[in-house]
Amino acid sequence: MDVYEVRGHLDVITEELTLSEDDEKASDEDAFVLVQETHTSDVFCDQCNTLTHKSAAAHAQHRTITLNVAAQQIKDELSICSSKLSEKIVEMENFASNLEEIFITVEENFGRQEQNLEQHYNEVLQTLSQRHDKLAAELDEQKKKKLELLYGELLDCGQTLDTSKQLIERAQKVHRSQDKRAFLQAVMPIIKRVEQFAKKEVNVKLGVSLDFEAPTADLTEVKQMMNSINVLPAPSAPVMNPQMVNSATDSSLRVCWSLFSDDTVEFYELHWRLISDDCSLETTQEVCQLKVKETHCTVCDLLPNAQYELWVTATNTTGISPSSERAVYMTVPFPPVIKPRECVNSLDTALIRWESGNTNPVESYTLEFQETNTDRNCITTESIVAIPSCECLVQLQPWKQYVIHVRAVNIGGQSARSESINIATTGTFFHLLEETAHPSLSLSADGLTMFYLDEDLPLSHMTFSDNTFARCVAVLGDLVPVRGQYYWEIEVDETTEFRIGVAYEDTQRNSYLGGNNTSWCMRHILTPSRHKYEFLHNGWTPDIRITVPPLRIGVFLDCARGILSFYNAALQQHLYTFSCHFLHTVHPCFALDNPGAMMLCTGTPTPAYITQH
């Protein structure tokens, strides 16, 4: 049975399962109609799994349930069975997909092996043909040389025979002469020539060997070629392993893969490319590759908090495997950047804010806070994990010193620690919110001092937004959004006209502080005759006279009790207390009604005369 037959059987099983579910639904409906019509079987015996009457004696000792409960239980069981069958079908379909991949790989390996064998044998035959032609040429050369030597010897023998015949003929002719005188004169030269020729040795031995030297055929190369014919199949497609926890840094990935079977592999080629959110750049991303011997590799020089697509091929002497399925790995993020100007805290709570430090979004953040002693040694370490945004509210212990770090986390792991921030829970720490400041108001670099310069800027040079104060030269401060106790102080000059207090975040930006029902403040007005102080809320103030102008004003806010109190901090003198029910969290607010300066003092512990009041 091949893969396609398995696929066919799976389709048939799926279709039968669907039909059986439809039949069950139809039978349930028919049974429900039948029960409604008969009204005779109104209970279900749980032990016998059958319908019965309430008064049936055979089932009197059995557990019976109502038809609705029984039908629901059976439907639940059918749903569970159906889910299991669906899971089986999905599992079989995945197995069939794997079989298809293996089937295709086997066919490809066979084709490559067949082509490889044909190529090797063609090379062997070509080499043998070349050896045959060379040896045949050598034999032909030997034949030619032997024939030339034999022909030379044959000519020498013929010349000797001709000379001998000529001497014999002349001797016979002289011998037949009757003139003795003439005979003697003629015979003497002949006798001398015959004697000379007789003394000459005639070589009657064959000077040419009739045997041919068998040329030695060096078939070493052919044997090597025959031995190099690889009977191993090309490797199957490797399998990329999912990314492991803590297997990445912000610039590297450790990648692992495996094989389906015991394939012989000479080396692997790992390929990777950056996955970009910009679809237009997807096809232009450079594909990098690396050749390795093992089934793991560390890829370096990558971008932080970035996704990379990776795939691998295996190679042996037969050929190259198909590519593995592509896996997505991710480098860990850059460390976040804590924003000290935006971090605030009170006696028992701190709000830490930071920037991601990464171009792409991260999965979450982890905040680590360590309690330290006076020698800056770490005492305890705690962590808050799975923080979804770039801020975290931390519950701390009063009168302690803490060192806080933040890490960014994604699927690849967690980043290195951010730069630390030191938090002391000895008082209230916050900064002024520059984005809320009136354009005529300037803030110092540390965010704690505000200036209202003498020169008035023309409206054309002012830039307003929905969050900046437009009428009152004011600014808001940033408090921990917890309904706790806070204390801060403000230093002013005796001639400065100001407003200080608290306001809701959405207080009207085109009205004066204290002139609406969303702000509460203390106001100083310098008149020709005296210093006038008002405690304003919704435009109303009680008639209160302060004889000594406070130059260092303490503000105590208890959100839970609904108390906002003002003090002359230098004299430890209570000035006024608002008793109000704060519906939302409030922000410190500050305003200058004439040119001057005002300095915010944070981190000051709440004085005992206030807490004991």
N, C-alpha and C positions, 0 to 999 in steps of 0.2 A: 504494500500500500504506500503510495507516494504522498507528498505533502498536500497536493491538490485534492486527493481523495479524503485526507483527514479534514481539510477545510470543508469539503462537501458534507461529511458526517456531522461536523459541528453546526453547519447551517441547518441540517435536518433536525438535530437535537433542539436547537433554538426554536425552530418553527413548531415542533411538537410541544415544547414547553409552553409556548405562547398559546397554542390551541388548547392545551390542557387547562391553563389558567382561565381561558374564556369559557371552557366547558364547566369548570368549577363554579365560576360566577353564575353561569346560566342555571346550573343545578341548584345553587344556593337560592337563586331567585324563585325557581320552581318549588323548592322545598318550603320557602317562606310563604309563597302563595298557598301551597297545600295546607300548611299549618293554619294559616289565616282562615282557610275555607272550612277545615274540619273542626278545629278547636278541640280535638280529642286528645292529642299528645301535647300537653302543655308544660312538661318538665323533661329534663335530660338526665339519665343515669350516668354519673361520671365513672362508675366502676365497670358497667357493662357497655358503655359507649353507645347507648341506644335511647330512642325516645320512649317515654312511658307516661302513664297517668299519675296524677298526684296520689290517687287512692289505690294504685296497683300493689297487691300484697307481695308479689315476687321481688319488688325493689324496695320494700318497706325499710329494710335494714341498710340499704345502700345510700351513698351520698348523691343527692339530686340537686341540680342547679337549674335556674331558669333558662329558657331557650336563648334569650339574648346573651346571657353570660357564656353559655355553651358555644353559641355561634361565634362570639367574639374570640373565645379561647382557640377554637379550631381555626379561625381566620388568622389569628396571630401565629399559630403553628405553621399554617400554610405559608404565611409571609416569611417566616424564618427559613422554612425549607426552600422557598422560592429564592430567597437571598443567597442561601448556600449554593443552590444550583447555578445562580447567576455568577457567583464567585468562581464556581468550578468552570463555567463556560469561559469566563475571562481568563482563568488560569490556562485552560486548554488552548484558547486563542493565542495567548502569549507563547505557549509552547509550540503551537503550529507556526507562529511567526519565526521563532528560533529555528524550527526545522527548515523553514523556507530559506532562511539565511544560510544554514549549514548546507542545504541542498545546492544553493547557488554557488557557495564556496567550493563544494566538491566538484561541481561541473567546471568551474573556472580553474581549479587546481588540475583537473584531468586534462583540460585543453592545454594549459601551460606545460604539463608534464609530457603530453604527446608531442607538442611542438619542440620541447627541449630534446626529447629522444631523437626525433627526426633530424634536428640540427646537428646533434652530436654524431649520429651515424653518418650523415652526409659528410661531415668533416673527416671522419675516419676513412670513408671510401675515397674521398679526394686525396687524403694523405697516402693511402695505399696505391692509388693510381699514379701519383707522382713517383713513389718508390719504384713501381713497376717500370715506368718509362725510363727512369735513371739506370736501373739494372739492365734493361734491354739494350740501352745505348752502350753501356760498358761491354756487354757480350759482343755486340756488333763490331766494336772497335777491336776486340781481341781477334775476331774472325778475320777482319781485314788485314791485320798485321801478319797473321799466320799464312794467309794466302799469298801475301806479297813475298814472304821469305821462301815459301815453297816454289813460287814461280821463278825466283832467282836461282835456286838450286837446280831447277829443271833446265834453265838456260845454260848453266855451267855444264851440266851433264851432256846436253846436246852438242855443245861446242867441242867437248872432248871426243865424243863419238865421231863427229864430222872429221876432226883432225886425224883420228885413228884410221878411218876409212880411206882418207886421202893417202896416207903413208902406205897402207896395204896395197892400194891400187898402183901407186908408183913402183913399189917393190915388185909387184907381179909383172908390171910392164917391163921393167929392167931385166927381170928374171927370164923373160921370153926372148930377150935380145940374143942373136947369134954371133954378134961381133964381140969377141972377148975383150978386146981393147976398150970398145965403147962401154961394155958392161962394167968393167972395173972402174972406169972413170965416172960412170953414173951412179954406181952402187955405193961408193964410199960416203958421199954426203947423206944418202938416205939412211945408211947404217948409223951414222952419227946422230941423225934426228931421231931414229927409232930408239937408239940407246938412251938419248936424253929424255924422250917421252916416256920410255919404260921406267927410267929411274924416278920420274915424277909420280908422287903418290896421288892417287885418285880417291877423293872422299866419297865413299859410298854409304855413309851413315846419314840417317835423316836428321837434319839440323833443326827441325821444327817439331815441338811437342804437339801431339794430336789431342792432348787433354786441355780442356778449357778451365780456367780458374773460376771457381764459383764465387761470384761477388757476395760479400757479406751484407745482408740486409739489416740495418739498424732500425729495429721496430720499437725502440724504447718510447719514442714520442707517441706511437700508435697505442702502445700499452697504457701509457699515462692517460691518453684520451679515452680509452675504453674504461679505465678505472674511474675517470672523472664523470662518467655518465651517472647523474644523480637519480636515484630511484625514490628519494624522499618527496613527499608532496609539498607544495607551497603552504605556508602557514595559514591558519584560519584568521579571521578578523579578531584582533584583541578586544578586550572589554575594558572600557574606562571605569575606574572605581569612583564612587562619589567622593566629594571633598571631605576630608577628615577635619575634625575640630582641631584648632591650633596648628594647622598645617601651613599657614601662610603668615607673611609679614606684610608691611605696607609696600614692599617692592619685590616680593618673591612668592612663588607658589611651589609646594611639594606635590607632585602629581604621581599617581600610582595607577597601574593597569594590570590585567591578567589575561590568560589564554583559556579558550574552551577546552583544549586537549593538550597532550604531550607533544606539541609541535616542536620541531627543531628550528631554532631561530638563531641567525647569525648576529643581527642587530635590529634595533627599532629606530623609527624616525617619528619624533614627536613634533606636531604642528600646532601652532596657536596663533590667535589674532584677537585684538581688542574688540569687544562688543560696544558699539556706540549707540546712544539714544537717538542720534540723528540718522534716520533711515537712508538718507542720500549718501552717507559716508560708509554704509555697511559694506558695499562692494569694493570700496577703495582702501579699506584697512589692510595694512601690510601683513602677509602671512609669514611668520618666522618658523624655523624648523631646527631641530637638534637631533644628532645621531647619538644613540646611547646603547649600551650593552645590557643593562639591567631593566627590570620592569618598574622602575621608578626614576624620577628625575626632579631636580629643583630648577625651576625657571626663574631667572633673575632680571633685573632692570625693567620692572613693571611699574605701572602707575598705581597709586594708592586708591583703595575703595572703588576698584574697577572690576568689571566682569570680563573674563576671557573665555573664549571658546577653544577647546583643545580636542585633538584627535590624534590617533597613533596608528602606524602600520608596522608590520613585522616582515622581515626579509631573511631568506636563506638562499642557498645556492640554486634552488629551483626557481624562485621568483618572489614577488611581493604580495603580501596578503591584501584583501580589501581593507578599506579604512574602518576603524572602529566607529561606533556611534559618537557623536560629538557631545562632550560634557562641558558644563559651565562651571568654572571655578572663580573665586572672588578673592582679591587681596584685601587685607584688613585696612581700616581707615587710618588717616593721619590723626594724631592726638587732637582733641578739641582745644579751644582757646578760651580760658575763663576770662570773663569781663569784670574786673574788680570794681569799676565804677558803677556797675549795675547790680552788684551783690550787696544784700542788706541782711541785717540780723538784729535780734533782740536777745533777751536774757536766756531764752530757751529754744529759739528757732532761728534758722538762717535760710534765706532764699538765695541760691547760687544760680547764676546765669552764665551761659557760655555760648560760643559760636562753634559750629560743627567743624570748621577747618577743612571740609571736604566739598568738592564740587557736586558729587552725587549724594543723594540722601543715604543715611545709614539706618540700620535696623533699630537700634536703641542705644542707650548710654548707661554706663555704670559709674556711680559716684562713690568714692572711697574717702572716708574721714577718719583721721587718726587723732586721738587725744594725746597731747604732749604735756610734759612737765616743764618746770622752769628752765631745765637744761636742754630743752628742745628734743628730748628723747621720747620716742613713741611708747605710749603705754598700752593702748588698745586700738584695734583697727576694725571698722565696720564698713559694710558696703550696702548700697541700694542699687538693685539691678533692674533691667527692663524699663528704663526711663524713656518715654516716647518722644519727649520734646527737649529743647535746649535750656531747661530750667528745672530745679528740684527744690522742694521745701523739706528741710531736714530738721528733725527734732533733736536738740542738743541739751546738755546739762549746763545749768547756770554756773558762772564763774570758772569757766574752763578755757583752755587754749586748744585749738584744733588746727590741723593741717589738712586741706581738702584737695583731692585730685579728681579728675574726670577722665573716663575712657570712652571711646566710641566703639560700638560693636556691630558687626554684620555677620553673615553666614561664614565668613572666613575666620572669624575670631575677634578678639578685642585689640584695640590699638595700644600703643604705649601710653604711659601716664601723661596727662597735660602738665603744664607748669602749675605749681601749687599756689594756693591762696591761704593766708592765715586768718583765722576767725577767732575772736575773743568774745565770749559771752559774758561780758562785764557791763554791758549797757546796750543802747540803741545805736546802730550804725546804719546810715543811709546817705545818699547823695541827692543833689538837686537834678530834676529832670529837665535837661536843656531843651528838649523838644517842646516843652510847654511854656518856655520863657517868652515874655513880651519882647519884641525886637529891640526896644530901648534898654533892655536889661542885659548886662554882661555878667558872665560867670567866670570865676577863676579856674585855673588848670586843675585844681584838686576837687572842683565841684562843690565847694563849701562856702564860698564868699560870692556875694552878688553886688553889682555896682549899677547905679543909675547916674549917668554922666550929666553934666550941666547942659551941654548942647542938645537941643531937641532935633531929632532926625525928621526930615520931611516925610510925609506919608508915602511919597513915591520911592523912597529909599527903604521902606519897611516891607518885610515879607511876612505875611500872615498865613497860617494854615488853620485847619479845623481844630487843632489841638493847642495852638498858642493863645495866650491871653491877648485880647485885642483892645480892651479899654483900660483895665487895671494893669499897671506895670508889675506883674506878678509872675510867680513860678511855683510849681508843685514839687514836693519831695517824694522820694520813693520809700515806702514803708513795707515791712513784711505783711502780706495780706492775711494776718491771723488776728483774731479778736483777743489780743493780750494787752499787756501793760508796756507803755513806752515813755521814755523821758529824753528830752533834748533841750539844749539851751541856745540862745541867740544873743550875740553881742551887738549893740547899736551905739551910735553917738547920741548925745543929748539933744542935738538939733535935727535928728533924723525923724521924719514922719513915716510911719510904717504900719503894716497890718501883718499879724502873725496868727496862725491857728491851724485848723484842719478843714478839709473840704472833700466832698465826693470826687471821684475821678471825672465824672461827667458834669461837674459844676459849670454853669454858664460862663463862657469865655468872654462875653461882651458885657459883663456886669462886674461890679466891685465886690471884692471879698467881704462877706458879712452882710451884703445887701440882698441876699437871696436865702432860700430855705435849704440850700445844699452846702453852706459854709458857715463856720463859726470862727470868729477871730477877735483878737485884741488890737485896737487901733490907737495910735498916738498922733495927736494933732497939736501943733505948736501954735498957740495964740499969742497975741501981744501981752496978755496979762498972766498966762500960766500954761502949764502942760496939761492938756486935756486927754483923758483916756476913756475909750469906749469899748464895750464888750458886745460885739454885734452878732446878731443872727436874724436873718430875714428883715434887716433894716431896723431892728429894735435893740435898744441898749438900756440897761439899768443906770440909775444916776449914782455913779461911784466916783469918789475923789481920791486920788493918790497923791500924797504930799511929797514923797521922795521919788524922783524919776528913776525907774529901774534901767540900768545900762546893761545888765546881764539878766535876761529873762528866762526862767525855766518853764517848760511846758510839759505837763504830765497828762497822758492819755490812757484811760482804762476803758477799753471798748466793751468789755463784758459788763462792767458796772454802769456804763454810759456816763463817764465823768471826763471832762476836759478842764484842767486847772492851770492857772498861770501864777507864777511866783517871781518875786524879786530875789534872784538866787544869791546876790551879794548879802542881803539882809535876812535870808531865809524867811521872807514875808509872803504870806498868801495874799493874792490880789483878787482873784475871782474864780468861780467854778461854774461851768455849764453842766447842767444835768439834762441829758438828752438820750434818746434811744436811736443809736446809729443803725440804720437799715442795711447799709453796705459798709465795706471796708473804706477807710478814709485815708487821705494823704495829707502830710504837712503842707501848709501853704504859706507863702511869704510875698509881701508886696512893699514897694517903696512909693510913697505918695509925692515925694519931692527928691531931687538929686541927692545922692548920698550912698552909703554902703551899709551892708549888714552881713555878719559872719555867723555861720552855723557851726555849733559845737556838738559833735556826736561822740558816742562812746563813753559819755559821762555816766557813771552809776547813779541810779535814782537815790537821792538823798534820803537819809533815815527819817527826817522830819516830815517827809511827804508820805512815805510808806506807812509810817506809824500814825498818820493823821486820821 
